[in-house]
């Protein structure tokens, strides 16, 4: 494996890696901060680019701190604890903008709004990994499938850390074919997909966001940051409106519930049946009688919809929108697209398509730091269709 002397870290890229250059290569270095100079050793290759780790520092950033968690060097759950929180947020904004520029091929966008809150004890949703042979419950070791046994995690809310107190019972009582435990901390109870094995857990719980109360299950996908749920859910609310709203990848109904009052009617589209069941219940419980929830793929729904969509909400999985979905959206020309994403690279790719080829412009852009101490980020774009007549 190759070694390099005095690599200057130019910037961070999506994935959390620092970018440096040698005479021959671009090199991606783990756990660095722009402005640092390091000696590094290669750990692998991806897409013809070497990846490396630090051997020695020649210059250390003033933003570097000692990671406070005792598991940081082994656990793969966090990768940015060595960086001050202000610097983490600043770097995420730069990474988001770099994605818009490179993956989206966009020349301009509005100033990115930045929303951040508490950096610890924020996480309400978790997937614990289970190693029955080792009797370990926690998260995977960095760059490994080996489970690091955890007594506590500083990112989790107290209710989820209480589950770790039962880790011996979990490892011993779960069926050996169950290698992960999903939990979601609600207002009063923790919901889990293995609730019958965990003391104090239920199959479902409730979470209140603003004035809406949602029923969720341990199996539910739900945004994970306790302190930014309302800001994310209500972002761009004042800009939205129209007759018909379609909420693709709608889950249990967070965005439909937050924005539903602005529309005459709405449709939530979700391909996971148990999420659709919960969305219907949440619409009824919150008296959102003008919205319906349908169990189908985004591709199938858009192919069949004949009404003009005024506002389209999309919160797709990490790969972003499929080509079929992008083409269907381009054909239907919704007046507004509210695009929430956990992957700024694929979001930027999709936004670039709508802006550069379909007549849209970015009206607002936002970064939500839902995942402090990690390189992950949530981002939002509000796109509006610019009619050929300029209206």
C-alpha positions in Angstrom: 0.0 0.0 0.0 1.2 3.5 -0.9 2.2 6.2 1.6 2.2 10.0 1.1 4.0 12.8 2.9 2.6 16.2 3.7 -0.8 15.9 2.0 -2.7 19.2 2.2 -6.5 18.6 2.8 -8.3 20.9 0.5 -11.9 20.2 1.3 -14.4 17.6 2.6 -16.6 15.7 0.1 -19.9 13.9 0.6 -19.2 10.8 2.5 -17.0 12.7 5.0 -13.7 12.2 3.3 -11.0 14.8 3.0 -9.7 15.5 -0.5 -6.0 15.9 -1.1 -3.8 15.7 -4.2 -0.5 14.1 -5.0 1.4 14.4 -8.3 -0.4 11.3 -9.6 -3.8 11.1 -7.8 -6.7 12.6 -6.0 -6.6 10.9 -2.5 -9.4 10.7 -0.1 -8.4 10.7 3.6 -10.5 9.7 6.6 -11.0 11.9 9.7 -9.4 15.1 8.5 -10.4 18.8 8.4 -9.7 21.2 5.6 -6.4 23.1 6.1 -4.7 20.2 7.9 -1.5 18.7 6.5 -0.9 15.0 7.1 1.2 12.0 6.3 -1.2 9.2 5.2 -1.2 5.5 4.3 -3.4 3.9 1.7 -6.2 1.6 3.0 -8.0 0.8 -0.3 -9.1 1.8 -3.8 -12.5 2.8 -5.1 -13.3 3.9 -8.6 -9.5 4.1 -9.3 -9.0 6.5 -6.4 -6.9 5.7 -3.4 -8.4 6.0 0.1 -6.1 6.6 3.1 -5.9 7.2 6.8 -3.7 9.5 8.9 -0.3 8.3 10.0 1.0 11.7 11.3 -0.1 15.3 11.5 2.1 18.1 10.2 -0.5 20.7 10.7 -3.7 20.4 12.9 -6.8 22.4 12.4 -7.9 24.7 15.3 -11.3 23.0 14.9 -10.0 19.6 15.9 -11.1 18.4 19.3 -10.8 15.2 21.4 -13.8 12.9 20.6 -15.8 12.7 23.8 -17.2 9.2 23.3 -15.1 6.3 24.5 -16.3 4.1 21.6 -15.3 6.6 18.9 -12.1 4.7 17.7 -14.0 1.4 17.3 -17.7 2.2 16.7 -18.7 3.1 13.1 -21.8 5.0 14.2 -20.1 8.5 14.3 -17.3 9.7 12.1 -17.0 13.5 12.8 -16.7 13.6 16.6 -13.1 15.0 16.2 -14.5 18.2 14.7 -16.1 21.1 16.6 -19.8 21.3 16.1 -19.7 24.7 14.5 -17.2 23.4 12.0 -19.3 20.3 11.3 -22.3 22.5 10.3 -20.1 24.8 8.2 -18.6 21.9 6.3 -22.0 20.3 5.6 -23.2 23.5 4.0 -20.1 23.6 1.8 -20.7 19.9 0.9 -24.3 20.5 0.0 -23.3 23.5 -2.2 -20.6 21.4 -3.8 -23.2 18.7 -4.7 -25.5 21.3 -6.3 -22.5 22.6 -8.3 -21.0 19.2 -9.4 -23.7 16.6 -9.4 -26.5 19.1 -10.3 -24.4 21.2 -12.7 -26.2 24.2 -11.3 -24.8 27.7 -11.6 -26.8 29.4 -8.9 -29.2 28.9 -6.1 -30.6 30.9 -3.2 -28.6 31.3 0.0 -28.8 28.0 1.9 -30.8 28.2 5.1 -29.1 26.3 7.9 -31.0 24.7 10.8 -29.1 23.0 13.6 -29.9 22.4 17.3 -28.5 20.1 20.0 -25.5 18.0 19.0 -26.0 15.2 21.6 -28.9 13.1 22.8 -31.0 13.9 19.7 -31.7 10.6 18.0 -35.1 9.0 18.5 -34.8 6.2 15.9 -32.2 3.5 15.9 -31.2 0.1 14.5 -29.2 -1.9 17.0 -27.1 -4.7 15.6 -27.0 -8.1 17.4 -24.2 -10.6 17.5 -25.6 -13.7 19.2 -22.3 -15.6 19.3 -20.5 -12.7 21.0 -23.5 -11.6 23.1 -23.0 -8.1 21.7 -25.6 -5.4 21.0 -24.6 -2.1 19.5 -23.4 -0.8 16.2 -21.0 -2.2 13.6 -17.3 -1.6 14.1 -15.8 0.9 11.7 -15.4 -0.7 8.2 -16.5 -4.1 9.6 -19.6 -6.3 10.2 -18.4 -7.0 13.7 -20.7 -5.6 16.4 -19.3 -3.3 19.0 -21.0 -4.0 22.4 -22.3 -0.7 23.8 -23.3 0.3 27.3 -24.5 3.7 26.1 -24.5 6.0 23.0 -24.3 9.8 23.5 -26.4 10.4 20.3 -29.5 8.6 21.6 -32.3 10.0 23.7 -32.4 8.5 27.2 -35.3 6.2 26.3 -33.2 4.4 23.6 -30.2 4.2 25.9 -32.4 2.3 28.3 -32.8 -0.4 25.7 -29.0 -0.9 25.8 -29.4 -1.8 29.5 -31.2 -4.9 28.2 -28.6 -5.9 25.7 -27.8 -9.2 27.4 -31.4 -10.2 27.5 -31.7 -9.1 23.8 -28.8 -11.2 22.7 -30.0 -14.3 24.7 -33.7 -14.2 24.0 -34.0 -13.1 20.3 -34.2 -15.8 17.7 -30.8 -16.2 16.1 -32.0 -15.2 12.7 -32.8 -11.7 14.1 -29.6 -9.7 13.9 -31.0 -6.2 14.3 -33.5 -4.5 16.6 -35.3 -1.4 15.4 -36.6 1.1 17.9 -38.4 4.5 17.8 -38.8 6.6 20.9 -42.1 8.3 21.1 -43.6 10.8 23.5 -44.4 8.2 26.2 -43.2 4.8 24.9 -40.5 3.2 22.8 -41.9 1.2 19.9 -39.9 -1.7 18.6 -40.2 -4.3 15.9 -39.4 -6.9 18.6 -41.5 -5.4 21.3 -42.4 -8.7 22.8 -38.8 -9.3 23.8 -38.1 -5.9 25.4 -39.3 -4.6 28.7 -41.2 -1.3 28.4 -41.5 -1.5 24.6 -44.7 -1.5 22.5 -45.4 -2.3 18.9 -46.5 1.3 18.4 -46.1 4.7 20.0 -47.1 8.3 19.2 -45.0 11.4 18.3 -46.3 14.9 18.5 -44.9 17.4 15.9 -46.3 20.9 16.1 -50.0 20.4 16.7 -50.2 17.0 15.0 -49.9 13.6 16.7 -48.7 10.6 14.7 -48.9 7.0 15.4 -45.7 5.2 14.4 -44.3 1.6 14.8 -40.9 0.2 15.6 -40.8 -0.7 11.9 -41.7 2.8 10.7 -39.4 5.1 8.8 -39.5 8.4 10.6 -37.1 11.4 10.8 -34.7 10.8 13.6 -33.8 14.1 15.1 -36.0 15.1 18.1 -35.1 18.8 18.0 -35.5 19.4 14.3 -38.7 17.5 13.5 -41.0 20.5 13.5 -38.6 22.7 11.6 -38.1 20.0 8.9 -41.8 19.2 8.8 -43.0 22.8 8.4 -40.2 24.2 6.2 -41.5 26.1 3.2 -45.1 25.9 4.6 -45.8 29.5 3.8 -44.8 29.0 0.2 -47.0 26.0 -0.6 -50.6 26.0 -1.9 -53.0 24.9 -4.6 -55.8 22.4 -5.2 -53.9 19.1 -5.3 -50.9 17.9 -3.3 -49.2 14.6 -3.9 -46.8 13.3 -1.3 -44.6 10.6 -2.8 -42.7 8.2 -0.5 -45.0 9.6 2.2 -44.4 7.1 5.0 -46.8 7.6 7.9 -47.7 11.0 6.7 -45.4 13.6 8.3 -45.3 16.1 5.4 -48.9 15.5 4.4 -50.0 16.4 7.9 -47.7 19.4 8.2 -48.9 20.9 4.9 -52.3 19.4 4.3 -54.3 22.4 5.3 -53.0 24.4 2.4 -54.7 22.1 -0.2 -58.2 21.2 -1.3 -57.2 17.6 -1.6 -54.1 15.4 -1.3 -52.8 12.0 -2.0 -50.0 10.2 0.0 -48.3 7.5 -2.0 -46.2 4.8 -0.2 -45.3 1.3 -1.3 -45.0 -0.2 2.2 -48.4 -1.4 3.3 -48.1 -1.0 7.0 -46.9 2.6 6.6 -50.0 3.3 4.5 -52.2 1.8 7.2 -50.6 4.1 9.8 -50.9 7.1 7.4 -54.6 6.5 7.0 -55.0 6.3 10.8 -53.0 9.5 11.3 -55.1 11.4 8.7 -58.2 10.4 10.5 -56.9 11.1 14.0 -55.8 14.6 12.9 -59.0 15.3 10.9 -57.1 15.6 7.7 -60.2 14.5 5.8 -59.1 15.9 2.4 -56.1 13.5 2.1 -56.1 9.8 1.1 -53.2 7.3 1.4 -52.5 4.8 -1.4 -50.3 1.8 -1.3 -48.4 1.8 -4.6 -45.1 2.7 -6.1 -44.3 6.3 -7.1 -43.9 5.1 -10.7 -47.3 3.5 -10.9 -49.1 6.4 -9.3 -47.5 9.0 -11.6 -48.3 6.9 -14.7 -52.0 6.8 -13.8 -52.5 10.4 -12.4 -54.4 12.6 -14.8 -55.1 15.6 -12.6 -52.8 18.7 -12.5 -50.6 18.4 -9.5 -50.0 21.8 -7.8 -47.5 20.7 -5.2 -45.5 17.5 -5.3 -43.7 16.5 -2.2 -40.9 13.9 -2.5 -38.7 12.4 0.2 -37.1 9.5 -1.6 -34.7 6.9 -0.4 -30.9 7.4 -0.7 -30.7 6.6 -4.4 -33.0 9.5 -5.2 -35.7 9.5 -7.9 -35.7 6.8 -10.5 -35.4 7.8 -14.1 -39.1 6.9 -14.6 -40.2 9.1 -11.8 -38.1 12.0 -13.1 -39.6 11.6 -16.6 -43.2 11.4 -15.2 -42.7 14.5 -13.1 -41.3 16.4 -16.1 -44.3 15.4 -18.1 -46.9 16.4 -15.4 -45.2 19.7 -14.6 -46.3 20.2 -11.0 -46.3 23.9 -10.1 -44.0 23.2 -7.1 -41.7 20.4 -6.0 -40.8 20.2 -2.3 -37.8 17.9 -2.4 -36.5 16.5 1.0 -33.4 14.3 0.8 -31.0 12.3 3.0 -28.5 12.2 0.1 -27.5 15.7 -1.3 -25.7 14.1 -4.3 -28.7 12.3 -5.7 -31.0 15.3 -4.8 -28.6 17.6 -6.7 -28.6 15.3 -9.7 -32.4 15.3 -9.8 -32.7 19.0 -9.2 -30.2 19.7 -12.0 -32.4 17.7 -14.3 -35.5 19.7 -13.4 -33.8 23.1 -13.5 -31.6 22.5 -16.6 -34.0 20.6 -18.7 -37.6 21.0 -17.5 -38.1 24.7 -16.8 -37.9 24.9 -13.0 -35.9 27.2 -10.7 -34.8 26.7 -7.1 -36.8 29.1 -5.0 -35.4 28.0 -1.6 -32.7 25.7 -0.3 -32.0 24.4 3.2 -29.7 22.3 5.2 -31.0 20.4 8.3 -28.4 18.9 10.5 -30.4 15.9 11.6 -27.2 13.8 12.2 -24.6 15.7 14.3 -21.3 14.0 14.9 -21.7 12.2 11.5 -21.1 13.3 7.9 -24.8 12.7 7.1 -27.1 15.6 6.4 -30.7 16.3 5.4 -31.4 18.9 2.7 -34.5 20.6 1.3 -35.1 22.3 -2.0 -38.3 24.1 -3.1 -38.5 24.2 -6.9 -41.1 26.1 -8.9 -42.1 25.7 -12.5 -41.4 28.8 -14.7 -44.1 28.9 -17.3 -42.9 29.7 -20.9 -44.7 33.1 -20.7 -42.7 34.0 -17.7 -45.5 33.6 -15.2 
